[in-house]
Amino acid sequence: MESIVFQKLPTHIAFILDGNGRWANKHGMKRTMGHIKGVKTLKNIVKEVKALNIKYMSVYAFSVENFSRPQEEVNFLMEKALTEFSKLESRLTELDFNIRVIGERDNLDARILNVIDKLNNAPFNEEHFTLFIAFNYSSQLEIINASKEMKKRKLAFTKENFEKCLYTYPAPPIDLLIRTSHEQRLSNFMLYQASYAELYFPSVFWPAFTKRSLYKALEEYQKRDRKFGQIRG
């Protein structure tokens, strides 16, 4: 941890929260217990990222494709999301950070949509830490919807205007993207925002990801030579 250079931390860090079910199976538990432990891990990591003064954090909580999972698991995840989003909504006035739930509205229960709307309509303070929760999310659909939004607003088709229509605006592109459980793919997560992200694939399952795991990822990030397509030296 002492090797971290705090002046060279990412501005935007993202996580694909993978391995909840496999962690539970490994410990002889039902898959739902992995999701419960995964939520606790997420809360701990949000605190750590925020304490490091990393300004933006994005997490892949549930994809559009995840609806193809067994119905019992999907129902559990929806109820768990409703519970956790409701807890956040009840604390909005005391939270010292921004929270935005991004994704599609199709297939979501009206109760969840109601809470999500309350979270997303809360005042946004650009000076504060911002957490994006990608829920019922598809990057491909986000890109399509951003294009439609540009047309709706009658904006010139420029890179700057396109980025203003992304779900993650005003966040900058992702600097570091971490996917746990050693799966090495993006799975339709923030394909545009992660264009030049440094990718890190630790073998640890998400429920077992700790502060030490985070610091190892940051140490690895700081070893990378980010060229953005340029030639140096």
NORKAVEN-V648706 format. One record per residue. N is the residue number from 0. RES is the residue in three letters. SS is DSSP state (~ for helix, > for strand, _ for the rest). PHI is phi in whole degrees, -180 to 180 (* if undefined). NEAR is the number of other C-alpha atoms within 8 Angstrom. Layout:
{{N | RES | SS | PHI | NEAR} {N | RES | SS | PHI | NEAR}}
This chain:
{{0 | MET | _ | * | 6} {1 | GLU | _ | -70 | 3} {2 | SER | _ | -85 | 5} {3 | ILE | _ | -69 | 9} {4 | VAL | _ | -99 | 7} {5 | PHE | ~ | -68 | 6} {6 | GLN | ~ | -81 | 4} {7 | LYS | ~ | -120 | 6} {8 | LEU | _ | -77 | 9} {9 | PRO | _ | -65 | 8} {10 | THR | _ | -86 | 10} {11 | HIS | > | -130 | 15} {12 | ILE | > | -115 | 14} {13 | ALA | > | -132 | 11} {14 | PHE | > | -134 | 12} {15 | ILE | > | -100 | 12} {16 | LEU | _ | -83 | 12} {17 | ASP | _ | -108 | 10} {18 | GLY | _ | 106 | 11} {19 | ASN | ~ | -60 | 15} {20 | GLY | ~ | -65 | 12} {21 | ARG | ~ | -67 | 10} {22 | TRP | ~ | -62 | 13} {23 | ALA | ~ | -64 | 14} {24 | ASN | ~ | -60 | 10} {25 | LYS | ~ | -60 | 7} {26 | HIS | _ | -101 | 6} {27 | GLY | _ | 69 | 6} {28 | MET | _ | -113 | 9} {29 | LYS | _ | -68 | 9} {30 | ARG | ~ | -57 | 12} {31 | THR | ~ | -61 | 10} {32 | MET | ~ | -67 | 10} {33 | GLY | ~ | -65 | 15} {34 | HIS | ~ | -69 | 12} {35 | ILE | ~ | -63 | 8} {36 | LYS | ~ | -66 | 10} {37 | GLY | ~ | -62 | 12} {38 | VAL | ~ | -66 | 9} {39 | LYS | ~ | -62 | 9} {40 | THR | ~ | -62 | 13} {41 | LEU | ~ | -59 | 8} {42 | LYS | ~ | -61 | 8} {43 | ASN | ~ | -66 | 10} {44 | ILE | ~ | -71 | 11} {45 | VAL | ~ | -58 | 9} {46 | LYS | ~ | -61 | 8} {47 | GLU | ~ | -67 | 9} {48 | VAL | ~ | -63 | 10} {49 | LYS | ~ | -62 | 10} {50 | ALA | ~ | -65 | 7} {51 | LEU | _ | -81 | 7} {52 | ASN | _ | 64 | 7} {53 | ILE | _ | -76 | 14} {54 | LYS | _ | -78 | 10} {55 | TYR | > | -128 | 12} {56 | MET | > | -137 | 14} {57 | SER | > | -120 | 12} {58 | VAL | > | -132 | 12} {59 | TYR | > | -95 | 13} {60 | ALA | > | -94 | 9} {61 | PHE | > | -159 | 9} {62 | SER | > | -97 | 12} {63 | VAL | ~ | -56 | 10} {64 | GLU | ~ | -69 | 5} {65 | ASN | ~ | -66 | 9} {66 | PHE | ~ | -66 | 8} {67 | SER | ~ | -83 | 6} {68 | ARG | _ | -71 | 7} {69 | PRO | _ | -51 | 6} {70 | GLN | ~ | -58 | 8} {71 | GLU | ~ | -61 | 6} {72 | GLU | ~ | -69 | 10} {73 | VAL | ~ | -61 | 11} {74 | ASN | ~ | -60 | 8} {75 | PHE | ~ | -62 | 9} {76 | LEU | ~ | -64 | 9} {77 | MET | ~ | -67 | 9} {78 | GLU | ~ | -67 | 8} {79 | LYS | ~ | -65 | 8} {80 | ALA | ~ | -63 | 9} {81 | LEU | ~ | -59 | 11} {82 | THR | ~ | -63 | 8} {83 | GLU | ~ | -70 | 8} {84 | PHE | ~ | -64 | 12} {85 | SER | ~ | -66 | 9} {86 | LYS | ~ | -61 | 8} {87 | LEU | ~ | -64 | 9} {88 | GLU | ~ | -63 | 10} {89 | SER | ~ | -70 | 7} {90 | ARG | _ | -110 | 8} {91 | LEU | _ | -54 | 9} {92 | THR | _ | -69 | 5} {93 | GLU | _ | -105 | 5} {94 | LEU | _ | -70 | 7} {95 | ASP | _ | -106 | 6} {96 | PHE | _ | -149 | 9} {97 | ASN | > | -86 | 11} {98 | ILE | > | -134 | 10} {99 | ARG | > | -134 | 10} {100 | VAL | > | -100 | 11} {101 | ILE | > | -117 | 12} {102 | GLY | _ | 149 | 11} {103 | GLU | _ | -93 | 9} {104 | ARG | _ | -94 | 7} {105 | ASP | _ | -58 | 4} {106 | ASN | _ | 73 | 4} {107 | LEU | _ | -93 | 7} {108 | ASP | _ | -62 | 6} {109 | ALA | ~ | -59 | 6} {110 | ARG | ~ | -65 | 7} {111 | ILE | ~ | -67 | 12} {112 | LEU | ~ | -60 | 10} {113 | ASN | ~ | -63 | 8} {114 | VAL | ~ | -70 | 12} {115 | ILE | ~ | -59 | 10} {116 | ASP | ~ | -61 | 8} {117 | LYS | ~ | -65 | 9} {118 | LEU | ~ | -65 | 14} {119 | ASN | ~ | -73 | 9} {120 | ASN | _ | -92 | 6} {121 | ALA | _ | -68 | 7} {122 | PRO | _ | -54 | 4} {123 | PHE | _ | -109 | 5} {124 | ASN | _ | -105 | 7} {125 | GLU | _ | -66 | 5} {126 | GLU | _ | -83 | 4} {127 | HIS | _ | -92 | 9} {128 | PHE | _ | -60 | 13} {129 | THR | > | -126 | 11} {130 | LEU | > | -111 | 12} {131 | PHE | > | -102 | 13} {132 | ILE | > | -108 | 12} {133 | ALA | > | -83 | 14} {134 | PHE | > | -131 | 13} {135 | ASN | > | 54 | 12} {136 | TYR | > | -109 | 15} {137 | SER | _ | -144 | 13} {138 | SER | ~ | -65 | 11} {139 | GLN | ~ | -61 | 8} {140 | LEU | ~ | -68 | 8} {141 | GLU | ~ | -60 | 12} {142 | ILE | ~ | -65 | 10} {143 | ILE | ~ | -62 | 8} {144 | ASN | ~ | -68 | 8} {145 | ALA | ~ | -65 | 12} {146 | SER | ~ | -65 | 10} {147 | LYS | ~ | -64 | 8} {148 | GLU | ~ | -66 | 9} {149 | MET | ~ | -61 | 14} {150 | LYS | ~ | -65 | 8} {151 | LYS | ~ | -62 | 7} {152 | ARG | ~ | -84 | 6} {153 | LYS | _ | 59 | 6} {154 | LEU | _ | -91 | 8} {155 | ALA | _ | -64 | 6} {156 | PHE | _ | -81 | 7} {157 | THR | _ | -123 | 6} {158 | LYS | ~ | -58 | 6} {159 | GLU | ~ | -64 | 6} {160 | ASN | ~ | -68 | 11} {161 | PHE | ~ | -61 | 12} {162 | GLU | ~ | -66 | 9} {163 | LYS | ~ | -67 | 8} {164 | CYS | _ | -100 | 11} {165 | LEU | _ | -76 | 10} {166 | TYR | _ | -62 | 7} {167 | THR | _ | -92 | 7} {168 | TYR | _ | -60 | 9} {169 | PRO | _ | -98 | 5} {170 | ALA | _ | -67 | 7} {171 | PRO | _ | -75 | 8} {172 | PRO | _ | -58 | 10} {173 | ILE | _ | -70 | 14} {174 | ASP | _ | -90 | 12} {175 | LEU | > | -134 | 13} {176 | LEU | > | -118 | 14} {177 | ILE | > | -113 | 13} {178 | ARG | > | -119 | 15} {179 | THR | ~ | -78 | 17} {180 | SER | ~ | 75 | 12} {181 | HIS | ~ | 66 | 9} {182 | GLU | _ | -76 | 9} {183 | GLN | _ | -113 | 6} {184 | ARG | _ | -155 | 4} {185 | LEU | _ | -93 | 6} {186 | SER | _ | 52 | 4} {187 | ASN | _ | 65 | 8} {188 | PHE | _ | -113 | 10} {189 | MET | _ | 45 | 8} {190 | LEU | _ | -62 | 10} {191 | TYR | _ | -74 | 7} {192 | GLN | _ | -66 | 10} {193 | ALA | _ | -98 | 11} {194 | SER | _ | -53 | 8} {195 | TYR | _ | -123 | 9} {196 | ALA | _ | -70 | 11} {197 | GLU | > | -79 | 10} {198 | LEU | > | -104 | 8} {199 | TYR | > | -137 | 9} {200 | PHE | _ | -124 | 11} {201 | PRO | _ | -71 | 9} {202 | SER | _ | -79 | 8} {203 | VAL | _ | -65 | 9} {204 | PHE | _ | -72 | 13} {205 | TRP | ~ | -54 | 14} {206 | PRO | ~ | -59 | 14} {207 | ALA | ~ | -98 | 8} {208 | PHE | _ | -74 | 12} {209 | THR | _ | -124 | 9} {210 | LYS | ~ | -58 | 9} {211 | ARG | ~ | -63 | 8} {212 | SER | ~ | -62 | 8} {213 | LEU | ~ | -62 | 10} {214 | TYR | ~ | -66 | 10} {215 | LYS | ~ | -62 | 9} {216 | ALA | ~ | -65 | 10} {217 | LEU | ~ | -68 | 10} {218 | GLU | ~ | -63 | 10} {219 | GLU | ~ | -65 | 8} {220 | TYR | ~ | -58 | 9} {221 | GLN | ~ | -74 | 10} {222 | LYS | ~ | -85 | 6} {223 | ARG | _ | -75 | 7} {224 | ASP | _ | -101 | 4} {225 | ARG | _ | -82 | 5} {226 | LYS | _ | -101 | 7} {227 | PHE | _ | 51 | 5} {228 | GLY | _ | 84 | 4} {229 | GLN | _ | -94 | 5} {230 | ILE | _ | -110 | 5} {231 | ARG | _ | -121 | 4} {232 | GLY | _ | 83 | 2}}
